[in-house]
């Protein structure tokens, strides 16, 4: 399976599939041995933690991707401003002002 989360070696599709398989095994075992209900509950809670961690990895990976893109855009704007200055453009800082206000505009557009 391909890695579903960029910037990490964790394959969340595979993790979630194993988690789902473990849940099915626990359900079968809990049905066969209801006297161990507390143990099965603890195992289910641990599997719930895995799902929460997978969601957090996805969120952090997306945030990292946005941060890297913002940084790359700012570097490009800095280079453009320096080139514009070298070319004698009347307002070379426009590139930086535009890049610095772009994230605010993009954030306002998101639901």
PyMOL commands that set and color helices and strands:
alter all, ss='L'
color gray80, all
select helices_A, chain A and resi 12-32+34-86+94-109
alter helices_A, ss='H'
color red, helices_A
deselect
rebuild
show_as cartoon
